[in-house]
Amino acid sequence: MPALALERVPDNALVLMRTGGQSLADAHEVRFLRLVENAGSPLEALFLAALMNDFAMSSVQVHWLAAQGIDLLLHDGVPDFCVMMQASVGRYRADFGIIDARGSMPKKYVIECDGHDFHERTKDQAKRDRRRDRWMMRNDISVMRFTGAEIFDCPMTCSGEALDAMGVF
């Protein structure tokens, strides 16, 4: 997957990184700028900004990674959450792969940012997404999908809904 050029990052994604106290905003912006290179689209960059902002306001510890297999992270020393962009999940690639390591049995989540160009535009795309969702479900991975319109209209609502579903809020 080619790196997302910084000029394609939505302006409101950068604005989200600059909220809160200045030192916190600076640290988040630096981390965001490193991670956003792995975003597959401006839509994913915007969701990343919202997700980072929401996690920063929570009490959980998060480790942010780029392009790593979701199963490779189940080892000692994992913080509360690991978030991976462009995560390898079996034979699939997910926009975001998340491991919640807070309990005795880690929980796995996939978040998909469904832009119109790649999802639901044709019957084949819809069929492929449903097959993929069923595979994830059989492998105990919860899938959350947000449309491009939802993310562009209100990225913080989408991120908040995802964190709420994971029991963060």
C-alpha positions in Angstrom: 0.0 0.0 0.0 1.6 3.3 -1.0 2.1 5.9 1.7 -0.5 8.6 2.0 1.1 11.9 0.9 0.8 14.5 3.7 -0.9 16.9 1.3 -3.8 14.4 1.1 -4.4 14.4 4.8 -7.6 16.3 5.6 -7.1 19.6 7.3 -9.6 18.7 10.0 -7.4 15.6 10.9 -4.6 17.9 11.8 -6.9 20.2 13.7 -8.0 17.2 15.8 -4.4 16.6 16.7 -4.0 20.2 17.9 -6.7 20.1 20.6 -6.0 20.0 24.3 -2.8 21.3 26.0 0.0 22.4 23.8 2.6 19.8 24.9 0.1 17.0 24.6 -1.0 18.3 21.2 2.6 18.5 20.0 3.3 14.9 21.1 0.1 13.6 19.5 0.8 15.5 16.3 4.3 14.0 16.0 3.0 10.5 16.6 0.1 11.2 14.1 2.5 12.4 11.4 4.5 9.2 11.8 1.5 6.9 11.6 -0.5 8.7 8.9 2.1 7.6 6.3 0.5 4.2 6.6 -3.1 5.4 6.0 -4.5 4.1 2.8 -6.7 7.1 2.3 -7.6 10.6 3.6 -10.6 8.9 5.2 -8.4 6.6 7.3 -6.2 9.6 8.2 -9.2 11.5 9.6 -10.4 8.4 11.5 -6.9 7.9 12.9 -6.8 11.5 14.2 -10.2 11.1 15.9 -9.2 7.7 17.4 -5.9 9.1 18.7 -7.7 12.0 20.2 -10.3 9.8 21.9 -7.8 7.3 23.3 -5.7 10.3 24.6 -8.8 11.4 26.7 -9.2 7.9 28.2 -7.4 6.2 31.0 -6.1 3.3 29.0 -2.5 2.8 27.7 -2.2 2.5 23.9 0.6 1.3 21.8 0.4 2.5 18.2 1.9 0.4 15.4 1.9 0.5 11.6 1.3 -2.5 9.3 1.8 -5.5 11.6 0.0 -8.8 11.9 -2.7 -8.7 14.6 -1.8 -12.1 16.1 1.9 -11.2 16.5 1.1 -8.8 19.3 -0.3 -11.4 21.8 2.7 -11.5 24.1 3.7 -10.3 27.5 4.2 -6.6 28.1 1.4 -5.5 25.8 -0.3 -2.3 27.2 -4.1 -2.1 27.5 -4.6 -1.7 23.8 -2.5 -2.1 20.6 -3.7 -0.3 17.5 -2.3 -1.2 14.1 -3.0 0.6 10.8 -3.2 -1.6 7.7 -3.1 -4.6 10.0 -2.7 -8.1 8.5 -5.5 -10.3 9.8 -5.2 -13.8 8.4 -5.3 -13.4 4.6 -7.0 -10.0 4.9 -5.8 -6.5 5.5 -7.8 -4.2 7.9 -7.8 -0.4 8.0 -7.3 -0.7 11.8 -6.6 -3.8 13.9 -7.0 -3.4 17.6 -6.2 -5.8 20.5 -7.7 -5.2 23.9 -5.3 -6.9 26.3 -7.0 -5.7 29.5 -8.7 -9.1 30.4 -7.4 -12.6 30.7 -8.5 -13.3 27.1 -7.4 -10.6 24.6 -10.2 -9.3 22.4 -9.6 -8.4 18.8 -11.3 -5.7 16.8 -11.2 -4.6 13.2 -12.3 -1.1 12.1 -13.0 -0.5 8.5 -13.4 3.0 7.0 -15.7 2.2 4.0 -15.2 4.8 1.3 -17.6 4.5 -1.6 -14.8 3.7 -4.1 -13.9 0.4 -2.5 -17.0 -0.8 -0.6 -20.6 -1.4 -1.5 -20.2 0.2 -5.0 -20.8 -3.1 -6.8 -22.4 -6.4 -5.8 -18.9 -8.1 -5.9 -17.5 -5.5 -3.5 -20.4 -6.0 -1.1 -20.1 -9.8 -1.4 -16.4 -9.7 -0.7 -16.9 -7.5 2.4 -19.6 -9.8 3.8 -17.5 -12.9 3.2 -14.6 -11.2 5.0 -16.8 -10.1 7.9 -18.0 -13.7 8.4 -14.4 -15.0 8.4 -13.6 -12.4 11.1 -16.6 -13.4 13.1 -15.6 -17.1 12.9 -12.2 -16.1 14.2 -13.5 -14.1 17.2 -12.7 -10.7 15.7 -15.4 -8.0 16.1 -15.8 -5.8 13.0 -16.9 -2.2 13.1 -17.6 -0.5 9.8 -18.1 3.2 9.3 -19.1 4.8 6.0 -17.0 7.6 4.5 -19.9 10.0 4.9 -20.1 9.1 8.7 -16.4 9.7 9.2 -16.2 12.9 7.1 -19.3 14.3 8.8 -18.4 13.6 12.4 -15.1 11.6 12.9 -15.2 12.0 16.7 -18.7 10.4 16.9 -17.4 7.4 14.9 -14.3 7.1 17.1 -16.3 7.5 20.3 -18.8 4.8 19.1 -15.9 2.4 18.4 -14.2 3.0 21.8 -17.6 2.7 23.5 -18.1 -0.7 21.8 -14.7 -1.8 23.1 -15.6 -0.7 26.7 -13.1 2.2 26.8 -15.8 4.8 27.8 
